[in-house]
Amino acid sequence: MYQTKKIIVCLDQTEMDKTLVQFAAFIASINQSKKIYFTNVIRNLSIPKDVLKEFPNLIDNMMEERKNQMKKTVEEHFDKSLSTNMSFVVKEGQLSKKILKLANDKSADIILVGRKITLPGTGVLSQRLARRASCSLLIVPENSSPKAKKLLVPSDFSDYAKDAIEEAIEIAEKNGRKGEIICQNVFTVPSGYHFTGKSFEEFSSIMQTHAEVNYKKFIRKIDTKGININPIYTMDKDDDPTDDIIQKALDIKADMIIIGVKGRTAATALFIGSLAERLIQRNDKVPMLVTRPKGKNAGIIEYILEI
């Protein structure tokens, strides 16, 4: 699996920053990360030329002030026992483009962004970053706690699900083999089941049996490294597995949801999958790691940044 050595943390000068800094410290501690880039993006400035001429250091002073504010927040909330190297980066321009470019330039392994619920502002554009980043993305709802004892991995037994379960195994191993990985398969009873002469309950049982067989084939291909993985099967009753995944995460008090996304080639880089899209849109309660092997969007990032 890919190492998490370089981390980008997107701060915005709200209470969300405290949570993101704590998550960054947690990730750095279990991965022995070498570098963290704390970044803040100032929206496009519209300062009249005459004003800039009169105050030529205005923008530089503004950026320096932002850096000092970030340093203060990190000093207050980052684990001081860690020796991770830190940089503080302030950019001016369009938020998503600047973060994508920074991640690409620095060859980042993961980007941390906040998901706001009650705090002011909209937070970073998680959906756009999930589609376009060349690395993994961790979306952290406000007031979340940095833990990884119980990991929920939704799985359709695809290659993307394999990436996600391997990432969960990697996290569990680095976290001292503590906790549990739950692999959830959400299955559906097809609408024409009655033509088979079976009852709904009977056909539901048939579908679950097929899911159990597919799980066994799926997990055989994966090195679990001796870590316990608990498969669970959920029947989708409303044609929307998103609800089932979020509800299961809440029911089991999951510390994190881990999903794999598309984007292995330039041709598929902008398509992360409909389930992942809906989870990113609707999950505002559980931290969610969107895994993408580093560099799999290579070849399209430069093009995107020009759009």
N, C-alpha and C positions, 0 to 999 in steps of 0.2 A: 504494500500500500504506500501511498504518498505521504511523505513526512510533512508535518506542520511546523515549518521553521520560520516562515515569514508571515506576519499577521498584519492586516489593516483594520483599524478600528475607527468607525465613522462617528464622530462626536458633533453635537449641535448646540452646546451650551444650555442644555436643559437638565432636569433631574435624571433623564435617561442616561446621561453620561456616566453617572456613578455605577449603574448596573452594567454597562458595557465595559467599563474599566475592570470591574470585578470578574466578569466573564473572560476578559483578555488575560488576566492574571491566572485564572484557573486553567485555561487552555495552554498557556505558556508553561505552567508548572508540570502538567502531565506529559507535555511534548518536548520539554526542554528547548523551547523555541529560542531562536537566536536573535530575532529582530521583530519589534513591533513599531508600526507606523500609526501614530495617532493623528487623524486628519480632520480638518474642518474646512468646509467649502463655503465661501462667501458668495451669495447669489450675485449675478451680473450687476456690477455697480454702474449707476448712471450719474456720474459726477461731472458737472459742466467743466469744460476745458479751462475756463477762466478761474474757477475755484481751484483746480489742480495747479494752475500756474501760480496762483497766490499762495497755495499751501502744497508745495511739491512733495512733501514727505507724508501726506495724509494717508495714502494707501499703505505705504510701508509701515507706518505707525499702527494702523488698524490691524494689519496682519501680525505684527509683533505683539500687540495686545491679545489677540486671539491665541497665539502660541503660549503666552504667559498664563492665560486662563486655563488652557488645556494642561499645562504643566502642573498647575495648582491642583486641579481635579485628580490627576494621576498620582500626584504625591500623597493626596489624602486617602485614596481608595485602592491603590495598587499594592500588592503584597511586597513589602520591602525586603523580604528574604530572597527574592528572585534577582538574578543578575542579568536579566534580559536587556539587551541593548535597545534603546528607544530613540525614535525621531519624532518630531512634531512638525507636521506639514499643513500649511494653510494655502488653499488655492482660491482663485476667484473665477467664477464662471458657472456653467451648468453642472448641477450636482452629479448626476449619474455619469456623465462623460468624464468628469475629472476623477471620479473614483475608479472608473474602468481603466483610464489611462495610467493612474498611479499603480493599480494592481498589475497591469501589463508591464509597465516600466520596471517595477521592483520584483517581478516574478513572484508575486504573493501566492501563498498556499490557501489562504482563507480570508474572507472579508466578514467583519462583524457589523451588523446594523441593528438599529432598534425598531421595535414595533410599538407605536404609541396607542393608548386606549383612552386615557383621561388627560394626559399631558398636552400642553399646547403644541401646535405644529403638526405636520403630517409625517414626520420621520423620513428616513431615506426610502427611495423608491425600490422596495425589495423585489417586486416583480421584474422590473427592467434589469436589475442587477443579476437576478437568477437566470434570466434568459441569456445575458450577454457576457457575464464574467468568465474569465479563463481559469477560474479556480472555484473552490467550494464557498458556500455562503451560509453563515449562521445568523438566523433572524431571532432576536431576543425581545420578547414582550416586556413591557415595563414591570418592575418589581419582581422579576424572576430571580431565582437563586441559582448560582453556578454549581450544579451537581450532575453526576452521570452514573447514578447507581441503577436506574431503571430506564432502559432505552427501548422505545417502540419503533419497529421497522416494518412499515407496510410493504407487502410483497406480492407481486403477481408472477414471481419466479422468472423474471426476465433478467437480461444482463444488467440493467439499471438497478434492479433489486439486489443483484449479487454485489454490485459496487457498494450499495448502502449497508448490507449485512456485514461485508468485510470491514467497512469503516467502523461499524458498531463494535465488532470484535477487536479492532485495533484500539478503540477508545477504552473498552473494558480491560484489555490487557495492560495498557499504560496506566490505568487507574487502579492498579493493584489487584486486578481480577475480582473486584468487588461488584456486587450487584447482579443484575439480570438483563438479558436481552429477550424481548418478546417480538416474535415474527408474526405479524397479523396478515392473514389472507382474507379479503372480503369477496365473497362469491355471491352470485345472483341466480335465482331460479328463473329460467327462461319462460316467457309468457305463454308459450305453446305446450307447456309441460302436460296439460290435460289430454293432449292427443296421444300420449303414451299409455293412457289407462292408469297412470299412477296418481295418487293424491299429492297435494302440495307438500305435505310432510315427507312422503316417501321420496319425492324427487329432490327435496331439499337434502335429504340424507345421502342420496346418490351424488349430488354435487359436492357435498362436503367430503365424501369418500374419495372422489377424484382429486380434490384439493389436497387431501392428506397424502395421496400417492405422489402427486406432483411435488409436494414439499420434500418428501424423502429423496426423490431424484435430484431436486435442487440443492439440498443441504449436503449431499454426497460429494458435490463438486467443490465444496468450500472447506478450507482449513479452519476449523473452529478454534484451534489452539487450546482445546480442552475447556473452553468457556461454555457454560450452560445456555442453550437457546431454547426457549419455550414457544412452540408454535400454537397459535390460536386461530380459530376460524369463525368468521362473522358473516351471517347472512344479511345481505343488503335488501331492505324492504321498500326503499323509496327511490331506487335507481340513482343514488348519489353516495358512493362510498366515502366521500369526504366527511359527512356527518358521523359515519361509523368509526372512522379513524380518530377524529377529534374526541368523540365521546369515550372511546376506549382509552385514549391517552389520559383523559380526566378520571375515568373510573379506576385505573390502576395507578394513578398519581405518577405518570411518567415524567422523568426529568427532561427528556428530549425525544422529539420525533426525528427520525433520520430517513430521508428519501433520496433515491438516486434519480437523476434526470438525464434527458437526451443531450445531444450536443457533442457527440463523439467525432463528428466531421463538420467541415464548414457548411455542408448542405443542410445539416440538421441543427446547427448551433442555436438558432433562434426559437426552436421548438423544444420546450422542456417537458411536454406531456400534459394532457388536460387535467389529470389528477393532481400533479404537482402545482399547476396553475391555481386550481381551486383551493388547495391547501394553503398556499401562500396568501391568497386573498382572504380566507375565512378564519384561519387559525390565529387567534390573538391571545392565547392563554398559555401555550406550551412552547418553549424554545424549539426551533426546528433547524436542523442541519440539512442543507441542500447540497448533496455531494456531487462534485464533478471532478474527475481526475485532472490534475493540473495540466494545462496546456492543450486540452481537447478542443478549445475554441480557437486555437492558433490558426492564423491565416485569415480570420474574419474580423478580429478585433480592430485592426488598423482601419479597415473599411467602415466599421460601425462608428468609429470615432470621427469619421469625416461626414457622417450623415447629418 
